[in-house]
Amino acid sequence: MNESDIAALIRDGMVVMLKIGGPLLLVGLVVGMAIALVQAVTQMNEASLAFVPKLIAIGATLLFGGSFMFGTLSAYTRMLFDRMVQVGAS
């Protein structure tokens, strides 16, 4: 295993991290901005008003996208274990 193989594994790990964490962070950002806009317009500054919709939106994202996230992570993990076996066998 040389440096280019290790760099490819790190790059793939970063891509998997973005695939898993990106949708959750994006949904949290969009919902947070929408709630902040509503709070600014109505001048209602309540902490739970910002927390509960984000919690519900992120939960829905996990509900609908969780299988994709799990599939992505398990495929990457299998690929890593296969590479470990290949390195150990050589």
C-alpha positions as semicolon CSV with decimal commas, in nm:
position;residue;x (nm);y (nm);z (nm)
1;M;0,000;0,000;0,000
2;N;0,161;0,326;-0,109
3;E;0,087;0,693;-0,053
4;S;-0,155;0,722;-0,343
5;D;-0,369;0,438;-0,203
6;I;-0,377;0,602;0,138
7;A;-0,465;0,938;-0,016
8;A;-0,750;0,775;-0,210
9;L;-0,884;0,614;0,108
10;I;-0,873;0,948;0,291
11;R;-1,045;1,121;-0,001
12;D;-1,315;0,853;-0,010
13;G;-1,358;0,892;0,365
14;M;-1,413;1,266;0,325
15;V;-1,670;1,205;0,050
16;V;-1,854;0,957;0,271
17;M;-1,847;1,208;0,557
18;L;-2,002;1,472;0,330
19;K;-2,267;1,230;0,205
20;I;-2,367;1,139;0,560
21;G;-2,336;1,472;0,737
22;G;-2,409;1,712;0,454
23;P;-2,786;1,662;0,426
24;L;-2,833;1,693;0,802
25;L;-2,628;2,010;0,822
26;L;-2,799;2,159;0,518
27;V;-3,148;2,090;0,654
28;G;-3,050;2,235;0,992
29;L;-2,910;2,545;0,822
30;V;-3,215;2,603;0,602
31;V;-3,465;2,550;0,883
32;G;-3,257;2,763;1,122
33;M;-3,242;3,048;0,872
34;A;-3,616;3,028;0,808
35;I;-3,694;3,033;1,180
36;A;-3,450;3,320;1,235
37;L;-3,623;3,515;0,960
38;V;-3,964;3,452;1,113
39;Q;-3,833;3,553;1,456
40;A;-3,681;3,871;1,316
41;V;-4,002;3,968;1,137
42;T;-4,233;3,892;1,430
43;Q;-3,982;3,994;1,702
44;M;-4,052;3,674;1,896
45;N;-3,721;3,561;2,041
46;E;-3,799;3,226;2,199
47;A;-3,525;2,962;2,216
48;S;-3,763;2,666;2,193
49;L;-3,919;2,817;1,881
50;A;-3,585;2,773;1,705
51;F;-3,496;2,434;1,856
52;V;-3,812;2,230;1,802
53;P;-3,853;2,283;1,423
54;K;-3,484;2,203;1,367
55;L;-3,518;1,888;1,574
56;I;-3,824;1,779;1,377
57;A;-3,662;1,859;1,040
58;I;-3,340;1,674;1,122
59;G;-3,542;1,380;1,254
60;A;-3,742;1,369;0,929
61;T;-3,421;1,386;0,729
62;L;-3,283;1,091;0,925
63;L;-3,610;0,904;0,878
64;F;-3,616;0,950;0,501
65;G;-3,242;0,950;0,429
66;G;-3,118;0,714;0,698
67;S;-3,116;0,410;0,472
68;F;-2,906;0,595;0,216
69;M;-2,666;0,710;0,487
70;F;-2,639;0,362;0,635
71;G;-2,583;0,209;0,291
72;T;-2,310;0,458;0,212
73;L;-2,133;0,400;0,542
74;S;-2,161;0,020;0,525
75;A;-2,029;0,012;0,167
76;Y;-1,730;0,225;0,269
77;T;-1,667;0,006;0,573
78;R;-1,680;-0,311;0,363
79;M;-1,439;-0,157;0,115
80;L;-1,200;-0,067;0,401
81;F;-1,214;-0,419;0,544
82;D;-1,156;-0,568;0,198
83;R;-0,850;-0,345;0,158
84;M;-0,721;-0,456;0,500
85;V;-0,753;-0,819;0,397
86;Q;-0,571;-0,748;0,070
87;V;-0,286;-0,575;0,252
88;G;-0,263;-0,856;0,508
89;A;-0,260;-1,125;0,239
90;S;0,028;-0,972;0,045
